Amino acid sequence: MKKLLPLLVFCQLSYAQHQQLGVVLDAENKTPIEFVDVYNSNDNTITNENGKYFLLSSNDSIAFYKLGYETLKTTFAAITDTVFLKEKTFELNEVVLTNEERLFDKVKKAVPDNYPSEEYKEQFFIRSTLRYNGEITRIQDIQGKLKRKTLLYHGDMELGKKDFVFEVEHMRKVGLKDVTEDETDIYFRARSLKAILMETVQLSIVLENFEIEEQYFDNQEKVRITFTYNGDNKKANIAGYYIVDLNDKAILEYYQLSTPKLDFKQKKDIRYRVTRYEKNILFDKDRETGKYVMKNAKIKTLVEIQDNEETFRTFFESEDILKSYGHFGAFKVRKNVNENKEVFRLKIPYIKAFWEAQNSLLLTHEMEAFIAKVSNADNEFDIRSNLD
């Protein structure tokens, strides 16, 4: 078997004057912080789940930004391998429900002004990962261009069949063939490109049967509104938060964690149900247009599968990370993939030079270990990869 690991290692380009491989941790609890923007006026990247990042730049300045944390600005010359970010001070406020409903009414009314409602183009980076009973079985990275009808769907707007047009320019994937237990014949269907985008274009702004808590920060200019479902006869435990800019009533971040209490659905000789759903979406204000655009998103779903006799119990966890950039671009988008086809079924050639140079999102330690395992010539894995 060919060695796959060297093909996925990010090389350090010799022409870059400054480069830094490091990790960003919470200053208080020393845990990794995901989705930290690491940037300067020339280049940018984000941290992965381990807080790990790699930035190449001819500019000596470097900054670290995460909503809810103090921004750190320094230089490559002064930076250390480990950066600690301090969480901002949150001020707890008593909540009067009727006032909070008025705030959300203002947020809803401000959506057309705060977010692009017209067709526009952007670039994207998607990482899709599949875990089988807790172990990674597939990793797929996709980079390309996207034309979308709008950012957020609101009012009477409806999703259509041609709302998203994708042009995939680069793709790399490595994983095991359809992972099943020998006696089950199970295949987990991953999200399509369109499905990943659809998860991010509708935000539920509902307060009925929810407990609400406000936490203000940034000199009372921003508020984190934490919500917990406490309704009767509930079918799921739901919790999460919005972070809202009080100046223009724009949603800066949305997080939702749901643990459904659903009945199993039947499919042939097996049954399945979703047991956990998690979504996190971050927005940023575009300097040129003044509109808020989606910056990063993460969607995780845990599915439980059983046979009718309950002789086995299997869990699949899918995770999709979306990084969006280059918004309102003047480039053309030429459709070259079926947006409804699940991502692991897409076929795009691997271009070594591109992936050796990119640093949009580094592999996590878990991913590196998986690639090393399946790349070991002593192990006989049935691999599905485009890294030939």
C-alpha positions in Angstrom: 0.0 0.0 0.0 1.2 3.5 -0.8 2.1 5.8 2.1 -0.7 8.4 2.4 0.6 10.4 5.3 3.3 12.4 3.6 0.7 13.6 1.1 -1.4 15.2 3.8 1.4 16.9 5.8 1.4 20.6 5.3 4.9 21.8 4.2 6.5 25.0 5.2 7.1 27.1 2.1 10.6 28.4 1.9 9.5 31.7 0.3 7.5 32.8 3.4 9.4 35.3 5.5 7.4 34.5 8.6 5.7 31.3 9.7 4.2 30.0 12.9 2.8 26.7 14.0 1.2 27.0 17.3 -1.8 26.4 19.6 -4.4 28.7 21.2 -5.7 27.9 24.7 -8.2 29.5 27.1 -6.2 31.4 29.7 -8.4 30.3 32.6 -8.9 26.5 32.0 -6.1 25.9 29.5 -8.4 24.1 27.1 -8.0 24.5 23.3 -10.1 27.2 21.5 -11.6 26.3 18.1 -12.4 28.8 15.4 -9.9 31.5 16.6 -9.1 33.9 13.7 -5.3 34.1 13.3 -4.6 36.9 10.8 -2.9 40.0 9.6 -3.6 42.4 6.7 -2.2 39.9 4.2 -3.1 36.4 5.4 -5.5 34.5 7.7 -6.3 31.1 9.0 -8.4 29.5 11.9 -7.6 27.1 14.7 -8.9 23.6 14.6 -10.5 21.6 17.4 -7.1 21.2 19.1 -6.6 24.9 19.0 -3.8 24.3 16.4 -3.0 26.7 13.6 -0.3 27.4 11.0 0.2 30.8 9.4 2.5 31.9 6.6 3.0 35.6 5.9 5.4 38.2 4.6 3.8 40.5 7.2 5.4 40.4 10.6 2.2 41.3 12.5 -0.2 38.6 13.8 -3.5 38.9 15.7 -5.8 36.4 17.4 -9.5 37.0 17.6 -12.4 35.0 19.0 -15.8 36.4 19.8 -16.1 36.6 23.6 -12.3 36.8 24.2 -9.8 39.6 24.4 -8.1 40.2 21.1 -4.4 39.7 21.1 -2.1 41.6 18.7 1.6 40.8 18.5 4.3 39.9 16.0 5.9 36.7 14.6 9.1 37.7 16.3 7.4 37.9 19.7 5.0 35.1 19.5 5.5 31.8 21.4 4.2 28.3 20.4 1.3 28.6 22.9 -1.0 31.6 23.0 -3.5 32.2 25.8 -6.6 34.2 25.2 -8.5 35.7 28.1 -12.3 35.5 28.2 -14.1 38.8 28.4 -16.1 39.7 31.5 -19.8 38.9 31.2 -22.4 40.8 33.3 -25.4 38.8 34.3 -28.7 40.7 33.9 -32.2 40.0 35.2 -34.5 39.1 32.2 -37.9 40.5 31.7 -39.4 38.1 29.1 -41.6 40.8 27.4 -38.5 43.0 26.9 -36.5 40.1 25.4 -39.3 39.3 22.9 -39.1 42.9 21.7 -35.3 42.5 21.3 -35.8 39.5 19.1 -38.5 41.2 17.2 -35.9 43.9 16.4 -33.4 41.2 15.4 -35.9 39.7 13.0 -36.8 43.0 11.4 -33.1 43.9 11.0 -32.3 40.7 9.1 -32.8 42.1 5.6 -30.6 45.1 6.4 -27.9 43.2 8.3 -27.5 40.2 6.0 -27.3 40.0 2.2 -30.7 39.1 0.7 -29.5 39.1 -2.9 -27.5 36.6 -4.9 -23.7 36.7 -4.3 -20.6 34.6 -4.6 -18.0 33.4 -2.1 -15.2 30.8 -1.6 -15.5 27.9 0.8 -13.6 25.2 2.6 -15.5 22.2 3.9 -14.1 19.4 6.1 -16.4 16.4 6.5 -15.5 13.6 9.0 -17.3 10.4 9.8 -16.8 8.4 13.0 -17.9 4.8 13.5 -18.4 3.9 17.2 -16.2 6.8 18.1 -13.4 6.0 15.7 -12.6 8.1 12.5 -13.3 6.2 9.3 -13.3 9.0 6.7 -11.9 12.5 6.2 -12.7 14.7 3.3 -11.6 18.3 2.6 -13.2 20.3 -0.2 -12.3 23.8 -1.5 -14.1 25.7 -4.1 -16.5 28.5 -5.1 -20.1 29.0 -4.4 -23.0 31.1 -5.8 -25.9 31.4 -3.4 -29.3 33.0 -3.6 -29.1 34.6 -0.2 -27.5 34.1 3.2 -30.4 33.8 5.7 -33.9 32.8 4.7 -36.5 34.9 6.5 -40.1 36.0 6.1 -41.8 34.3 3.2 -38.5 33.2 1.5 -38.4 29.5 0.6 -35.6 27.1 -0.3 -35.4 26.3 -4.0 -33.7 23.7 -6.1 -31.2 26.1 -7.6 -30.4 28.2 -4.6 -26.8 27.0 -4.4 -24.3 26.5 -7.3 -21.0 24.8 -6.4 -17.7 24.7 -8.3 -15.3 22.3 -6.5 -11.7 23.2 -7.4 -9.8 20.9 -5.0 -10.5 17.9 -3.0 -8.6 15.3 -0.9 -10.1 12.4 0.8 -9.0 9.3 2.7 -11.0 6.7 4.5 -12.2 3.1 4.8 -14.7 1.6 2.4 -18.3 1.4 3.6 -17.7 0.7 7.3 -20.1 -2.0 8.7 -20.2 -4.8 11.0 -19.9 -8.1 9.1 -23.4 -9.2 9.9 -25.3 -5.9 9.3 -24.7 -4.4 5.9 -25.0 -0.8 7.1 -24.1 2.3 5.1 -24.3 5.8 6.6 -25.4 8.5 4.2 -23.4 11.7 4.8 -24.7 15.2 4.0 -24.5 16.7 0.5 -22.9 20.0 -0.2 -26.4 21.6 -0.4 -27.5 19.9 2.8 -24.5 21.4 4.7 -25.4 24.9 3.5 -29.1 24.4 4.3 -28.2 23.7 7.9 -26.8 27.2 8.2 -29.4 29.4 6.4 -32.2 29.2 8.8 -31.9 30.3 12.5 -34.8 29.7 14.8 -35.6 32.8 16.8 -38.3 31.4 19.2 -38.8 32.1 22.9 -41.9 30.2 23.8 -41.3 27.7 26.6 -37.7 28.7 26.9 -35.8 30.0 30.0 -33.7 33.0 29.0 -30.6 34.5 30.6 -28.7 37.6 29.4 -25.0 38.3 29.8 -23.7 41.6 28.5 -20.1 42.4 27.5 -18.0 44.8 25.4 -19.3 47.8 27.4 -23.0 46.7 27.1 -22.7 46.7 23.3 -23.1 42.9 22.9 -25.3 40.4 24.7 -25.1 36.6 25.0 -28.7 35.3 25.3 -28.7 31.8 26.7 -31.8 29.7 26.2 -32.9 26.4 27.7 -36.1 24.6 26.7 -38.4 23.9 29.6 -41.7 23.1 27.9 -44.1 20.3 28.8 -44.3 17.1 26.8 -40.9 17.9 25.2 -39.5 15.6 22.5 -35.9 16.9 23.0 -33.7 18.7 25.4 -32.6 21.9 23.7 -30.1 24.5 24.9 -27.9 27.1 23.3 -27.2 30.8 22.9 -27.3 33.8 20.5 -24.7 36.6 20.7 -26.3 39.8 19.4 -24.7 43.2 18.6 -27.0 45.7 20.3 -25.9 48.5 17.9 -27.5 47.0 14.8 -29.4 44.0 16.3 -27.3 41.5 14.2 -26.7 37.9 15.3 -22.9 37.4 15.6 -23.1 33.8 16.7 -25.6 31.0 17.1 -25.1 27.8 19.0 -27.6 24.9 19.5 -27.4 21.6 21.3 -30.3 19.2 21.0 -30.7 15.7 22.4 -33.8 14.4 20.8 -36.0 11.7 22.4 -37.2 10.2 19.1 -38.7 6.9 18.2 -36.7 4.7 15.8 -37.3 4.9 12.1 -37.4 1.6 10.2 -35.3 0.9 7.1 -35.3 -2.7 5.8 -33.9 -4.9 8.7 -32.5 -2.0 10.8 -33.9 0.9 12.7 -32.2 4.3 13.5 -32.7 7.6 15.3 -30.8 10.8 15.9 -29.6 11.0 19.5 -27.6 14.3 19.4 -27.5 17.3 17.2 -25.1 20.3 17.6 -24.7 23.4 15.5 -22.5 26.5 15.8 -22.5 29.4 13.3 -20.4 32.5 13.4 -20.9 35.7 11.4 -18.7 38.6 10.6 -19.3 42.1 9.1 -18.0 42.7 5.6 -16.1 46.0 5.6 -16.9 46.9 2.0 -20.7 46.2 2.0 -21.5 46.6 5.7 -23.4 43.3 5.5 -22.9 40.3 7.9 -21.7 37.1 6.3 -21.2 33.6 7.6 -17.6 33.1 8.6 -17.4 29.6 10.2 -19.9 26.8 10.9 -19.8 23.4 12.5 -22.6 20.8 12.4 -22.4 17.4 14.3 -25.0 14.6 14.3 -24.9 11.4 16.2 -27.1 8.5 14.9 -27.9 5.3 16.7 -28.6 2.2 14.7 -30.0 -1.2 15.8 -31.4 -4.3 14.2 -34.9 -5.3 15.0 -33.7 -8.1 17.4 -31.4 -5.6 19.1 -28.4 -8.0 18.6 -26.1 -5.0 18.0 -26.0 -1.2 18.7 -24.0 1.0 16.4 -23.3 4.8 16.4 -22.3 7.0 13.5 -21.2 10.6 14.1 -20.9 13.0 11.1 -19.2 16.3 11.5 -19.1 19.1 8.8 -17.0 22.2 9.2 -17.5 25.1 6.8 -15.2 28.1 6.4 -16.5 30.9 4.1 -14.3 33.7 2.7 -13.9 35.9 -0.4 -17.5 37.1 -0.1 -19.1 39.2 -2.9 -16.4 38.0 -5.3 -16.5 39.0 -9.0 -15.3 35.5 -10.1 -17.4 33.1 -12.2 -18.8 29.9 -10.6 -19.0 27.0 -13.1 -21.0 24.1 -11.7 -19.1 20.9 -11.9 -20.6 18.7 -9.2 -24.1 17.5 -8.2 -24.9 19.6 -5.0 -27.3 16.8 -3.9 -24.7 14.0 -4.0 -23.3 13.2 -0.6 -19.8 14.5 -0.2 -18.0 11.2 0.2 -19.3 10.1 -3.2 -17.9 13.2 -5.0 -15.0 12.5 -7.4 -12.5 15.3 -7.9 -8.7 14.8 -8.7 -6.2 15.4 -6.0 -3.7 18.2 -6.7 -0.7 17.7 -4.5 0.8 21.2 -4.9 -2.4 22.9 -3.6 -2.8 20.8 -0.5 0.8 21.0 0.4 0.5 24.8 0.4 -2.9 25.3 2.1 -3.3 26.0 5.8 -7.0 26.9 6.1 -7.6 24.3 8.7 -5.0 21.9 10.1 -5.6 18.3 10.7 -6.3 17.4 14.4 -4.2 14.9 16.3 -7.0 12.3 16.0 -7.0 12.8 12.2 -3.2 12.5 11.9 -3.3 9.3 14.0 -6.0 7.8 11.7 -4.1 8.6 8.5 -0.9 7.1 10.0 -2.9 3.9 10.9 -4.4 3.4 7.4 -1.1 4.3 5.8 0.8 1.5 7.6 1.8 -1.0 5.0 1.6 -3.8 7.6 -2.2 -3.2 7.9 -4.6 -4.4 5.3 -7.3 -1.8 5.0 -9.7 -1.4 2.1 -9.0 2.3 1.5 -11.0 4.8 -0.6 -8.8 7.8 -1.4 -8.1 10.2 -4.3 -4.4 10.6 -3.2 -3.0 8.4 -6.0 
